[in-house]
Amino acid sequence: MIDLHTHSRISDGSESPAVVVELAKAAGCSALALTDHDRFDGLAEARKERMSSTSNWFPGWRFRATGMSARCICWSTSLTNGPPL
């Protein structure tokens, strides 16, 4: 199982980024992406927790362009210090 669209309490989820990773691992997810809304604050915490697991983790973000109703989700395999803007 994979989940490439998760949210932590950094946006509209209920758990910390580390707990999101722990729950995904406990559920048997082999791949996970944290995609909080317009925020990157949780990526470092999720990455740190991911380092202690064998799951594949993809940093991501969900954003909406100003003035548009469409939302986009992006993922990266090499994101380390925030989005490549």
C-alpha positions, 0 to 999 in steps of 0.5 A, spaced: 500 500 500 502 507 498 499 513 500 502 519 496 497 524 499 497 525 507 496 531 511 499 533 518 497 538 523 501 543 520 495 544 515 489 540 516 491 533 519 490 531 526 497 528 528 504 531 527 508 529 521 512 524 525 506 521 527 503 521 520 509 517 518 509 512 524 501 511 523 503 509 515 508 504 517 504 501 522 498 500 517 504 497 512 505 503 507 511 501 503 511 509 500 508 515 503 508 522 501 507 528 506 503 533 502 501 539 507 497 545 504 502 550 502 506 549 508 513 545 508 514 546 516 513 538 517 518 535 512 524 535 516 520 532 522 517 527 517 524 526 514 527 525 521 522 519 523 522 516 516 530 515 517 528 510 522 524 506 518 524 502 511 519 505 508 520 510 502 518 517 503 517 522 498 517 530 501 511 533 497 506 539 498 499 541 496 498 548 493 493 553 490 495 558 485 493 565 487 486 566 483 485 559 481 480 554 484 485 548 481 489 545 486 496 541 485 500 536 489 507 535 487 512 530 490 520 530 490 525 525 491 531 529 493 527 535 496 532 537 502 531 544 504 524 546 502 521 546 495 525 547 488 522 554 487 
